Amino acid sequence: MMRKTRKAKRAKTYQYTSQPLGWNLSTPVTYSKEDAYVQTTRATNLQVNSSLPFNAEPVLSVLVSNLITPVTEYFVRNHGPVPLPTGSGDQMDYQFVTELPSGIYTRTLRQVMDGSPVARSEATLICAGNRRNELSKIIPIDGVPWDSGAIGNAVWGGVSLRLFLLSILKPGDYIQDAHVEFEGADYSPEEEREGTPGLGFVASVPLHHILCDMENRILLCVYQNEMPLTPDHGWPLRAIIPGFIGARSVKWLKRMTLRRGHATSYFMLQDYKLYSPDVIDEPSSDQWQNLPPIMDYPVNSIIGKVERTDTALKVAGYAVAGGGRTIVRVRVNNTEASLIEPNPYTWALWTVDLCANTTEKICCVAMDNAGNSQPTESVWNIGGVLANGVDCVTFKNKI
Ligand code: MTE
């Protein structure tokens, strides 16, 4: 019997409008459907998986050649259009709002950044849908068809979110089960379909997680690799939540709200959940209601490059451990790979030389410092998320 796949989400057709790229700023920003997709000319090196909205990933061999991923090689995951705020055009004039039980605080980036040094955080973002294409070969899955490139490592710069919140929190704001909800300024077709038009992309993180970030890695972020964020990566302001799936690092951040319990947006309630392999149709509310949202991600590794020289088969790739854990080992066939800079919150690149006449299948498997390792096969699920099976390639000797 043919298993059914999730009903296709009907993509609405939006017109590109040609607007000049004068990035004007002010919040809040509202978009009509007609100008939802702003025309941005992208001279991209990336492989485009969908153009409206724009979703693209780098060539794997290039990805694993740089410990810090250049912005031009950094995957882009947009659920909707890139918003085009209006205003002065100066990133530092951008205003965002924080709603606490004690009051509403409106700040410009200049106000929060003036007088304090930029906080820097090297962190790897990985999309939960990375490697979805492998799962789709088992049973087709709707969603962006990602290969293994929906991941990148960058030096993010901005303001410590912990310190920012501590500067405005009052004693009465420490409510039970407090979460910080982040809302993007983008128009979300998914929210409109769910009957909440006007709501942007929303995710939330427990307040205690932010307040325990004593190393100030969680950021109100304005720079990527020492340059202002680009429009695709959230200019002028985004959240960076290292160790969690990329979907929690909300781009084009316009509002933070302190609330009881996690956000009830589509992206926290229904999407970005790990459904059982038995769920083969659109999940019902019974199925999603009691399932917690995915926050951190499992250990993973990928072979990105195989080159044959006269003396060796040179294999290179990436390995990543979620939740602030660290990669301690990558084995390729039966050989231990050399790890390049394994750290909590960042990926490790790895290289290994195998015997020059290796013709067999090459497989890599990583382990993190909690002893977690990859399953032999990725586990199929209807959302196509968290695929992390042992990665194998067959290298044909062309010599
Ligand atoms: N924030 C907003 N406002 N809208 C989005 O569509 N996509 C999320 C997250 N933040 C998204 C967002 C997802 S699913 C991921 S994986 C990361 O952004 C991707 O960040 P990047 O495009 O800078 O690589």
Boltz pocket constraint, residues with backbone or C-beta under 6 A from the ligand:
constraints:
  - pocket:
      binder: B
      contacts: [[A, 74], [A, 75], [A, 76], [A, 77], [A, 78], [A, 79], [A, 80], [A, 125], [A, 126], [A, 127], [A, 128], [A, 183], [A, 184], [A, 185], [A, 186], [A, 200], [A, 201], [A, 232], [A, 233], [A, 234], [A, 245], [A, 246], [A, 247], [A, 248], [A, 249], [A, 250], [A, 251], [A, 252]]
      max_distance: 6.0
